[in-house]
């Protein structure tokens, strides 16, 4: 049972533009820490299951692992923390058998909050890592042609 200091109050819902995306899994973190919230392991496991489901239907997708931090700390610290979180989740995905070449890791710092918060007020939902799935076909469609058509 997690201690009270490990408790994170998560939002009841996320903004509609993000909630509708079937391509994102959320892994929440303890505020200001690199430790995952109690449901973090289950969220990573759900992403692994989703990856297997997608591979069974077609080409293996790329996983875009983007760390985020709440705006409560200075921007440089938030950037470092977000990247540390993303690397932690990527390591868990690799440990579950996802090829490292299929995982892209990034840190967004506090630049892309999931939920807005008044200045100086922490919003735990912003302490997260997003695992996105990108199909190889979409990547090819977005690529710039090597030679004119």
Residue pairs with C-beta under 8 A, 6 or more apart in sequence:
2 38
6 30
6 35
6 37
6 38
7 38
8 28
8 29
8 30
8 31
8 37
8 38
8 124
8 127
9 124
10 28
10 37
10 39
10 124
10 125
11 114
11 115
11 125
13 19
14 26
14 114
14 115
14 125
15 114
15 115
18 24
18 114
21 132
23 132
23 133
23 134
24 130
24 131
24 132
24 133
25 43
25 44
25 46
25 47
25 50
25 130
25 131
26 43
26 114
26 128
26 129
26 130
26 131
27 36
27 37
27 40
27 43
27 44
27 47
27 85
27 89
27 128
27 129
27 130
27 131
28 36
28 37
28 39
28 40
28 43
28 124
28 125
28 127
28 128
29 35
29 36
29 37
29 40
29 85
29 127
29 128
29 129
30 36
30 37
30 127
31 70
31 72
31 122
31 124
31 127
32 70
32 72
32 73
32 81
32 127
33 127
34 81
34 84
34 85
34 88
36 88
41 92
43 131
44 89
44 92
44 93
44 96
44 131
45 96
47 63
47 93
47 131
48 93
48 96
48 97
48 98
50 133
51 60
51 61
51 63
51 98
51 133
54 60
54 61
54 133
54 135
55 61
58 135
58 137
59 135
59 136
59 137
60 99
60 102
60 136
61 102
61 133
61 134
61 135
61 136
62 102
62 103
62 104
62 133
62 134
62 136
62 139
63 93
63 98
63 102
63 103
63 104
63 131
63 132
63 133
63 134
64 104
64 106
64 130
64 131
64 132
64 133
64 134
65 86
65 89
65 90
65 93
65 103
65 104
65 105
65 106
65 129
65 130
65 131
65 132
66 82
66 86
66 105
66 106
66 107
66 108
66 129
66 130
66 132
67 81
67 82
67 83
67 84
67 85
67 86
67 87
67 89
67 105
67 106
67 107
67 108
67 128
67 129
68 82
68 85
68 108
68 109
68 110
68 112
68 113
68 114
68 126
68 127
68 128
68 129
68 130
69 77
69 78
69 79
69 81
69 82
69 85
69 109
69 110
69 126
69 127
70 78
70 110
70 113
70 117
70 122
70 123
70 124
70 126
70 127
71 78
71 110
71 113
71 117
71 119
71 123
71 126
72 120
72 121
72 122
73 81
73 110
75 109
75 110
78 109
78 110
79 107
79 109
80 107
81 107
81 109
82 107
82 108
82 109
82 110
83 105
83 106
83 107
84 107
85 107
85 127
85 128
85 129
86 105
86 106
86 107
86 129
87 105
88 129
89 129
89 131
90 100
90 103
90 105
93 103
93 131
94 100
94 103
110 126
113 123
113 126
114 123
114 125
114 126
114 128
115 123
115 125
115 126
116 123
117 123
117 126
